[in-house]
Amino acid sequence: MRLLLGQSKLGLERDQLVAVRDGRGVRVVCLSGALWITQEHSTADVVLGAGQSTVINRAGLTLVTALSRSTLRIQEPRTTGVWSALLGWLRQPIGGPTTAF
């Protein structure tokens, strides 16, 4: 099963975990409690307290484990460049003002 989160708030009990696959660029924000984050092929784990965040900087598996009852937010990276411009253009209202040169 694959969940598309976008930007989601999750509650975890102590020792529960969330597995993130290929999450490079995803931001993990600890809203309450404490989180332990470990990334595949990295020797440096991260511990977050309430109000702290980190960005996953590797492809592969990342485990986010609650060290106590915790609430976290997962934020997918924002689109940039051409995709951002295209999305902005598509969101413009139809029939808006026009400019003549």
N, C-alpha and C positions, 0 to 999 in steps of 0.2 A: 504494500500500500504506500502511496506517496501523498503527502499533504502539501498543498500549495498555501503557504502561510501569508505572504505579502507582509503584513505587519500584524502580529498576533500577540495577545497577552495570555500567558499560561500560568497555572498554579501547580506547584509540585510539592508533594510531601517529602519529608526527609528520606534520602537515599533513592528517590525516583530520578529517572534520567530521561533526557531527550537526545536522540541520535540524529545528527545532521550529516548528510552525505553530500560531498562536493559543495560545501557552503562558503567557498572563498568569497569574501566581500560582505557576508551576512554579519550584522551587528547583533550582539547579545547584550541586553540591558537588564541588570538586576534591579527590580523595583522594590523588593523586600527580601529579607533573608540573606542567604549566602549561597553562591554557586561555585562549583569546581569545574573548570573547563580543560579538557585535554584533547589535543589534536594528533591525528595519526602522523608518524614520522617527526614528532617534535619532542624534545626533552624538557621543554619549558611549559609547565602547566600554569593556568591562571586561576586565581581565586578572586571572585567579585563579591563585594558587599553592596548593600542597598545604595542606589544612586550611581553605581559604577557601571561601565560598559567596556566591551572589547569587540574588535572585529576579527572574524575568522580569516586567517591569512594563508590557509593551505587548502588544497583540494584533498579529497579523501574523507575519512570518518572523523567527526568531532563529537565528543560526548560531553553533555552539559548535565552535571549531577547536582542535586540539591543537598547541601550540607545541613540544612534545617528547612522547615516549611518556608517556601520561597515563591515569589511571583517574578516572572521574567517576561521580557518582550523580545520577540525575534523580528528583526527588520531586514528585509531583503534589500540588496543594493539598489540605489536609484539608477534609472536608465540615464545614459549620457550620450552626447554627440548627436548623430543623425537620428537615432530613435527618439531622443527627447524632443528634438525639433519637430519630428513627424507627429508625435503624440500631442504636442502643443498646437500644431496646425489643425489636427483632427478635432480638438476640443473647442475650437472657435465656433461661435454661434453662426448659423447659416442666415444670410440676409442682413448681415451687419453692415456697418458703414464701408464705403469703398473710397479709394483715393485715386484721383486722376492726376496724371503728370503732364 
